[in-house]
Amino acid sequence: MAASYDKAFENVIRLRVMSILMVNESYDFNSFKELMDVTDGNLATHLRKLEEKGFINVKKSFIGRKPQTSYRVSKEGKKAFEAHLNFLEQVINENKNNSK
Amino acid sequence: MTNPADDLQEIKAMMAKSTRFLSLSGSSGVLIGIYASIAAWLAYTWLYPEGFIEELNNWLNPEDLFPRFLILATGLIVLTLGTAYFLSRLRSKKNAEQIWSPAGRRFLSALFLPLVVGGLTIVAQLYAENYTFIPGTMLIFYGLALLNAAKFTVGTIRNLGMIQVLLGLFSHFFPELGLLFWWLGFGLTHIFYGAIMYFKYEK
């Protein structure tokens, strides 16, 4: 089981975005904004960072005349996030054992 | 590095919040159950003005009662949906959750698809002037709607759905007691479940 700490998920907004995308097939920009209560600029910066890393895929489309940007997690993103989760769990388990 | 336990907590919270609709209100369940009980009592006095008898169809002239029942049903639906919407909105404000979030949308579409099919089934029964199984059909489709939507919300909706489906089946086997089963399902069960949800999640 791969376990590694990924700096990309150190920021809480990126961590939340990835958590949401792990359990939702796709999620759009405005829904992210509402759920997490962040500003447009802040959210866009972090989404771009995840996109650059190849962790998420972006799809732009139109609903009527309104543009909509939706996001999905990529294969690499899923792998990286799972490894990150495993790492967190390991650290927690080690701490538990040490304190016994 | 941040605290791993906090991070895990954050991940879990986001997964739950983004997939489940949290703002269903228990108090609306109680109110809806009370409306349904009043409606059932009205229907009882119209259908059995001389007290309960088993053979409804022998003496009943449905044409006389049809307009009254149509008004009653419409009023009940409007009151019920209005109350559910209004109280869910109040709760969603408290939870800082949007009703029209992806989770809310999924919950509502899972709930309404079986309800629309059930509604059309009832229209067909009305059209055929066969009123015997209408209470049972309402219970079964409502129960299936709840079962279908249960995975998109928290709480005991799944059990509520099972109870409604069972009552609907009973109602098909004992159609002369249809109104009683309808009241047990839409009235009593709602009051009971609404109260449980209220004390569990809203107190």
Chai-1 contact restraints between the chains, C-beta under 6 A:
chainA,res_idxA,chainB,res_idxB,connection_type,confidence,min_distance_angstrom,max_distance_angstrom,comment,restraint_id
A,R16,B,M14,contact,1.0,0.0,6.0,A-B,restraint_1
A,S19,B,I11,contact,1.0,0.0,6.0,A-B,restraint_2
A,S19,B,M14,contact,1.0,0.0,6.0,A-B,restraint_3
A,S19,B,M15,contact,1.0,0.0,6.0,A-B,restraint_4
A,I20,B,M14,contact,1.0,0.0,6.0,A-B,restraint_5
A,I20,B,S18,contact,1.0,0.0,6.0,A-B,restraint_6
A,V23,B,M15,contact,1.0,0.0,6.0,A-B,restraint_7
A,V23,B,T19,contact,1.0,0.0,6.0,A-B,restraint_8
A,N24,B,S18,contact,1.0,0.0,6.0,A-B,restraint_9
A,S31,B,P102,contact,1.0,0.0,6.0,A-B,restraint_10
A,E34,B,Q98,contact,1.0,0.0,6.0,A-B,restraint_11
A,L35,B,S18,contact,1.0,0.0,6.0,A-B,restraint_12
A,L88,B,P4,contact,1.0,0.0,6.0,A-B,restraint_13
A,L88,B,D7,contact,1.0,0.0,6.0,A-B,restraint_14
A,L88,B,L8,contact,1.0,0.0,6.0,A-B,restraint_15
A,V91,B,P4,contact,1.0,0.0,6.0,A-B,restraint_16
A,I92,B,P4,contact,1.0,0.0,6.0,A-B,restraint_17
A,I92,B,A5,contact,1.0,0.0,6.0,A-B,restraint_18
